Amino acid sequence: MLQAQVFIDKDELKGVKPLHQFIMKLLIENGIAGATSVMGYSGFGKHNRLKQPSQLFSFDEASMYITFIDTEDKVKSALSNLRAQYRGGFIVTHKVSVW
């Protein structure tokens, strides 16, 4: 089994649709067994600028990630399909054991 995590900004768009919704729909279309999206309270990326959207009057975009686990072939296929349509974000994968 393989777990993938796709890190994005919550307010990012793919066309006129929220990116996280686009990714979830793509995962469904690729037959992934299940996925979860998680919004972060704070975070930073390659530019080392701390984003804290939970603070009062913050204009920072919320960080989030989408995680999913399935067979290695299905995860790699879904990620290839995602990369064909969207080049941003940060993606990591891990081999996992399901108990």
Residue pairs with C-beta under 8 A, 6 or more apart in sequence:
1 69
1 70
1 71
1 72
1 95
1 96
1 97
1 98
2 69
2 70
2 71
2 72
2 75
2 76
2 93
2 94
2 95
2 96
3 67
3 68
3 69
3 75
3 93
3 94
3 95
3 96
4 67
4 68
4 69
4 75
4 78
4 79
4 91
4 92
4 93
5 65
5 66
5 67
5 91
5 92
5 93
5 94
6 23
6 65
6 66
6 67
6 82
6 89
6 90
6 91
7 45
7 63
7 64
7 65
7 89
7 90
7 91
7 92
8 19
8 20
8 23
8 63
8 64
8 65
8 66
8 88
8 89
9 19
9 61
9 62
9 63
9 64
10 18
10 20
10 39
10 53
10 61
10 62
10 63
10 64
11 18
11 61
11 62
12 18
12 19
12 61
12 88
13 19
14 22
14 85
14 86
15 22
19 86
19 89
20 37
20 64
20 66
22 86
23 66
23 82
23 86
24 35
24 37
24 66
26 78
26 81
26 82
26 85
27 35
27 66
27 68
27 78
30 74
30 77
30 78
30 81
31 74
32 68
32 70
32 74
32 75
32 78
33 68
33 69
33 70
34 68
34 69
35 66
35 67
35 68
36 66
36 67
36 68
37 64
37 65
37 66
38 64
38 65
38 66
38 67
39 62
39 63
39 64
40 62
40 63
40 64
40 65
41 52
41 53
41 54
42 50
42 51
42 52
42 53
42 54
42 63
43 50
43 51
43 63
44 50
44 51
45 63
45 90
51 60
51 61
51 62
51 63
52 58
52 60
53 60
53 61
53 62
53 63
68 75
68 78
69 75
69 96
69 98
70 78
72 95
75 93
79 91
79 93
82 91
